[in-house]
């Protein structure tokens, strides 16, 4: 605009236009030229500081310069600052370049000097009389420089050279290995002499530097070899000396070394402990003496005539007196000593002396003659029994005669019998002195005595002779053999079979009757045959073999053995009654008696009884009346049988008592059969009344089990009760329920094998109670199942006893009276299970009578 300051025109133009043009940029160039013309003045006036003043007050500060605008002043200040910085940087670079050039020249000079030194050292180390091993501080691998003469014995190969043990003597190699390890690990320099395997001596130096570890081997000249060998020998002596001190320090006995003045120079740890010093140095420093003054003076006196002193002396250690065995040596430059505590040894000697005295006293109280001869075969000890055995003058025995002379003396006295070859027999006796194991022999003396002679060699070359008189023992054996023969003849002629078994189950004695009963061929059964083998033979000839039970009785571990009896039947019809009798020494005797005739009579009675019972099946009413009529005579039979058994009519013999017992047993069986017949007759007639009430199931089962327990125990049959699922009570006739359970258990016991288990189970089903009895017997065939509930149909397939055949019939009748059912589950090899179901009464009603 007109009237504006011309200095603002450029700013206005530049600020008002967005694009640049030559016309618009001309004022800026003019301003830049003006600024450049004044650079020198600004630089001389103080650079940026003057520029700042000019920017603030341009006219006051420089009145003689042309007027500058504010942008020109700022641009001028920037240019001046850049020029000043460039100028200062150039000056700095010129100075650094001069310094670096000086340092490079210095480094080149030092590098040249170092290279010269290294070459000089390499030249020195490359001599043929030395070889150096160098380990850098940061490297494990060693470098080897130089060489050694071939005559030194050092190998040229690097690996072989580093293996010092291959070319140095063992002692030198060990010393060098230890010194090198100390140098590398603990920075300990060393100088030593090493001897090669060909006898050459090398000087070895070890040095540590911050940059490396060096070990240098130097070959010596001929003149230096002698001196080196002396140094090497000195090294060995010093090494041996310190090894000896180390060994002595490890001893558990006090040891010391004295100097030429007689004072302690070195002691081991055992010495320091004995004198109660803190350590060996403290003991030496304080001159702690182990031995008393009097003892040391006595040792000094002895050393005047002898360098070595040896004696047992007494001294005090740790407050107790000890006996020490002292060895002290005195030389021209000092001495050394060693003390061994022999207090325990002296105590053992005293104990040994007392033991020998006790041994002598014990041997003198023995009835067996004992004589001890030494290695020269001289008599050193004999007890009183020896003198009494041979009846020799003790004065002669005290002269310690030789063994051979003693035998000749006994021969001259007639104590020993004559031998066809006396000299050979005597040499055989004296051979015990050259034997290792004891030698035993029998001597038969002229007076009829027999001696068992044992010669036991001793460790010292002597022999201990023991003379045992066997005369009475042999006489007892003779009498015993005679008694055994008499007993054997007696047993062989007995009608009873006898067998004796040891506690191990092996047979020790048997007679011909035993072999005959069990059909064993004579000569086939040997003594010490085990009962298991005998059982295998005998089971084949017996219907119901007792040998399983006999084996349990004989080989069992019961603390108290009980005698028992039993009976068995053989396949040929022979019946044997046996008895098991315990003998001393845990032996068992089993006897067998032929009871075939008695059993046949008993069987005849049973067969007649069965015939009578079959006659009752003619008619129910006839059986009922006849049953009532049989009670009176049966009662009389039982009564008179009991009177006869009581002995009121006279003493009965054994067989008569057996008959009476059979009569009583048969009467009881007959009475039970009559009761069963009456019950069945009552059921058939419709007169059976049930006494219905709450039946405690547990009590009913326990009562039935108690009635059958003796019979089960007789055959070793176990009874298992399973009542966890059973109710506590149910409605029924308790007496009839017990009778049902008893008959079921009795039937199962008749067919269950020995050592088996009968299971009686009770459980509640949805509408009643179910009882079941299971046995592991042979089971029933289909034919038998068809007639099992028929009356008077006795089962004969494996049962122990034949009954009247009414048990299951009564069970079925009583269960059906309660409205229940009976079923049987059986099969070959599966046993038999009889299941009885008792229903709950409908609406709480009670069934009172049979339909």
C-alpha positions, 0 to 999 in steps of 0.5 A: 500500500502507498505510505508503508515502510519499504522494508515491509514490502517483501514480507507483504508480497511473500506473505500474500502469494502462495506460489513463488515467482522471480519477481516476488523472490528478488527482495529476499535475494537482496536481503541475503546479499546484504547479510553476507556482506556483513558476516565478518562484522558480525563474527568480529562483534561476537557472532550470535550475541551481536546478532541478537542485539541487532535484532532487538535494536538494529538502528541504535547498535549499528547506525552506520550500517544499512537497516536490516529487517527482522528476518534478515537478522535471524537468517544472518544469525543462523548463517553465522552460527553455522559458520562458527560451528564449522570453523570450530569443528575443523580446528578440532579435527585438525588437532585430533588428526595430528594426535592420532598420527602421533599415536599411530607412529608410536604404536608402530614403533612399539609393535616393531620393538615387540616383534623384535623381542618375540623373535629374539625370545623365539630364537632363545627358546628354540635352542636344542638344549631346552623345551618350554610348555606354554599355557595361555591364561584363556586356553586349556591347550598347551603350546610347546616351543623348543627341543631337547637333545635326543640323548636326553630321552625326551620324545619329539612328539607333542602328545608323548612329551606331555605324557610325563609318565611315559619318558620320566621315572615314576617318582620324577613324573609324579613330582612334576605332575604335582608341581605343575598342578600347583603352578596352574591352580595356585600360582606356585613357581617351582624348580626341580630336577627330573630324571628320564627313563634313560638316566639323563637329568633335566632341570625343570622350571615352572613360572607363572605370569599374568598372561601365561604359565610356562614350564621349561625343561633344560638339558644339562651339560656333562659337568652339570649332570653330576651336580644335578644328580646330587640335587635329584638325590636330595629331592628324593631324600626330601620327598622320602623324608616328608613321606615318612613324616606324613606316614608317621603323622598318620600313625595312631601311636606317638612318634617324635624326632629330636634335634642334636640338642635333644629337644623335640623337633617334630611330633605327630598328632598322636603324640600331641593328643597323648600330651594333651596339646592343641596340635603338633606345633604346640607340643614342640613349641612348649616341649611337652614330654610324653615320657617322665624325666626318670625314664628319659634319663634312663634312655640317655644312659642306655644310648651311651652304649647302644644307639637303639633303646627298646623296653616296656615302660609305664607312663600317664596319659589323659589321667590314666596309667598306660603301659607303653612299648618304647623304641628310641634311636639316637644318632649323631645329629639327633634321634627319633622314637616311637611308643606303642600302647600295649595296655590292652595287650597286657590286659589280654595276656592276663585274661589269656593266662586266667583263661588257661588256668580256668581251662586247666581246671575245667579239663581236670574236672572232666571225666574224659582223658585229655593230653596236649603235646607241643610241636616237638611231640613233648607232653605239655599238659594232661588232666587227672582223667588221663592219669587215672585212665592209664594209671601212670606215675605222675612223676613220669608224666611231669618229665614231659616225655615224647609221644612215641616214648609214652606209647612205648611205655604204655606198651611195656606196662601192658596198657596197650595191646600188642600189634602185629606191626607195632612200628607201623601202627605207631607211625600211623598214630604220630601222623596226626602231627602232620595232618590238617584235619582231626584223626579218629580211631578206636583202641581196644585195650587188653583189659576189655575197655574200648577207647575212642581216640581223637587227635586234633592238630593245633595251629602251633604244630602240636596235637591234642589227644582226647581219650573217651571210654566207650565201654559202658556205651557199647554195653548199653548199645548191645543191651538196647539191640537185644531189647529191640530184637525182642520187641520186634519178635513180639510185634511180628507175632501180634494179630493187631496191625501196628505202625509207628510214625515219627513227627515228620510223617515217616514210618519208623516201625510196622509189623506183618499184620499191618502189611496184611490188612492193607494188602502191602507186599512184604519188602515193598514198604521201607522204613522212613517211607512218608505217610503220603506214599502209604496213603496213596497205596491204602486209599485204593483198598478202602471204601472210606479211607481214614488215611487223610485224617490219620495223616492230619493227626500224625503231621499236625502241629497241635500242641497237645495230641489226643488219642482217638479211635475210628473204623473203616471198611475195605473193598474186600468187605473187611472192617478194621477198627483203628486207634491213634495213640501218641507216644513220647518224642512226638511219635504216633502209633496207629493200631488196626484190629479186624472187626469184620465179624462184629460188624457183620452182626451189627449189619444183620441187626440193621437189616432186620430193622429195615425189614421191620420198617418196610412191613409198616407200609401195609396200611396207614392205620395198621402202621399207626396202631402197630407203632403205638404197640412197639413203644412198650417193648422198645422202652423195655429193651432200652431199659434193660439194655441200660440196666445191663450197661450199668453192670447191675446184673454182673460185669460185662466184657468189652464185646458185650459192652459194644453189643449193649451200645449197639442195642441202645443206638439201634433203639434210639434210631427205632424210636425216632423212626416210630415218631416219624411214622406217627407224625406221618400217620397223623398228617395222613389222618388229618389230625395234625394241628399246627401251633401257629405263632411268631417264630424267631428265625434265629432261635429256630436255626440255632436250635436245629444247628445245635442238634446236628453239631455233634454229627457234623463234628464227627465228620469234620463238616462245617456249618455256614449260616447266612441269615443277613437277608432273613426277617426276625420272625414269621408265622408258623409252628416253631416246633415243626419248623425246627423239625424241618430244619433238623431233617434238612441238615441231617439229610445234608450231613449224611451225604456231605463229604468230610472237610466240606461245608453245609450252608443253611440260608434264610431270606425273605422273598416278596410273599414269604420266607425261604429256607435252603440247605446246600451240601457238596455231596454226590447229588441226585440222579433223575431217577432218584428225584422221582422218588425222593419224597416217597416214604421209606425210600432210602437213598444209597448213593454215597450216604454214610448211613441208611435211614428209614427214608422218612426225612424228606417226606416229613419235611414236605408234609410239614411245609405243605401244612404251612401252605408252602412248597419244597423243591430240590436243585441238584446235579452230578458234581454240583451237590444238592440244595433243598429249598422250603418256602413258607408263605405269609398268612393272607390278611394276618390269618393263621392256618391252623390245620391241614386240609 
